[in-house]
Amino acid sequence: MYAPQKLVAALLILASSLASAAEVQLTMERYGPIQIGTTVTEAYAELKQLKGKAVAAPKDVAKEGCDYYHPFAGLAFMTQGATIVRIETSDAEAVTPFDIRVGDPVAKVRARFGQRLKEDPQRPGTLIVLSLDGKTAMRFEAGEQVKEIYAGYKHAINRSKGCS
């Protein structure tokens, strides 16, 4: 019986590490290895290595002005001059350093950030937390649960209607 118990334990450890490998760290400044300020071409190269799914090339992203790059479902990058200024995700694989992801209850977000979390009075269900230096931020769009997370430069986070 000892050998089957070892096998079960090994399978549980493997399953746990595979589940963790699917997660991508989302901070105010980055999605995995892709940092705000990175070009969409650089992001594309990084995403091809990071994800096990097809990644769309950034061929139609404007080289000037505001635009979007959608590499795959659940992830978008707002760009300014083909440089990433904001990350948007509705993918539950993205997890913040505070262990918050899409689908989590708003109560968890409030508990993790406390007084640093501000509710936007013009947009009910919109919660914003600024970095300590005030240059970057994270925005949570939520009802009872987090529906989408935005991260990036403060000015880009404050835009509620995309590029407009």
N, C-alpha and C positions, 0 to 999 in steps of 0.2 A: 504493500500500500504506500510505502514511502516514495517510490518513483513516480506514481501518478500525482501525488501531492506536489512534488517538485515541478512536474510538468504544468500543472494548473497554476502554480505560483509564477513560473516563467512566462506563461501565456498572459497572465494578468499584468505583469510588468511590461511586456511587449505591447499589449493593447494600450496601456496607460501612456507609454512613450510615443506610440503612434498618434494618439489623440492629442498629446501636447505638441507634436511636430506639426499638426495641421493648424495650430494657432499662430497668429501673426501679431506681434507687439504693435500697438497703436499708441503713440504718445502725441503731445501737442506739436511735435516737430517731425514725426516720421511714421510711416507705415512699413514695418519690417525694416529693410535696409534703405528704403526710399525716403529721403529727407526733403522737407519743403526747401525750395530754392534749387532743386534738381531740375534738369530739363526733362521733357517727356521722352526724349530719345534714350537718355540714361535710365529713366524709370522703366521703360520697356525692356531694356537689356537685363535689369535686375529682376523684374517680374518673371521673365522667361525662366530664370534659374530658380526663383522662389516657389512658384506655383506648379502644381502637377496638372494644370488645365490650360486650355488654349488662351493665349493672351493676344488681344487685338493690337495691331501696330498703330502708332499715333500719326498716321499719314495725313489726316484731315485737320489736325489741330493748328489753329491760326498762329502764325509767327509773331503777330502783333495783336495787342488788345487782349480782352478776356475771352476765354474759350474753355472747353472741357475735353478731357481725355478719359474715355471709358474703356479700360483694359479688359474687364470682364464683369459679369453681373454681380452687383453688390458693392462695386468699387468705382469711384470716379475721382478725378483730380481736376480741380479748378486751376486754370493756368492764366498767367499774365505774360504775354510775350513768349509763349511755349515753355515757361518756367512754372513749376508747381508752387501755388500759394495756399491751396487748401486741399485737404483730403476728406472725402465723404464716403462713409461705408454703412451699408445695411446688412453686412455679412457678420454673422455671429462668431466667425473664426477670429475676427479682430478683437483683441483683448487689451485693455489699458493696464498700466502699471498698478492701478487700484482694483484690478480684477473686475472691471465693468465691461460688459459687451451688450450688443443688441439683444433684446429679449429680457434683460434684467429688469427687476422692478425699480421704479423711480425712488422708492424708499432706500434702496441700496446706494444709489448715486448720492442722495442727500446725506446718508450716513457717512459715506467715504469722504466727501468734500466739506461737509459742515458749513461754516460761515463763509468759506471761499466761494461757494456756489451761489450764483445770482439768477433770479428768474427774470426774464425779459417781460416787462409790463405790457408791451405792445404785442407780444406773441405768447399767449398762454401755452404752457407745455414746453417752452424753450428754456433750457437751463444752461448757463454759461459759467465756466471757471477760467480765470486768467492765470497765466504763468506768473511766477513771482516777480519777474522783470517787466511784465505787462506787454511783451512783444508778441507772444503767441497765446492761443486759447483753445479750449475744447468746448463744443456745443453739443448738447443732447436734445434731440427732438423726441418728445415722449407724451404718452397719455398716462396710463398706469404703468406701462413698460417702455423701455428705451426702444425707439423705432429706427433711429439713425444717429450716427455720431459723426461730427465734423471736427477736424483738427487743422491747425495752421496758423498763419499770421492773423493777428487780431482784426485788422481791417477786412480781411477776407471772411473771417468767421461771422462778422457782423452783417454781411450781406445775406439777407434772407431769401432773395429771389434770384439766386445764381448770379449771372453776370450783369443783370439789370439793376 
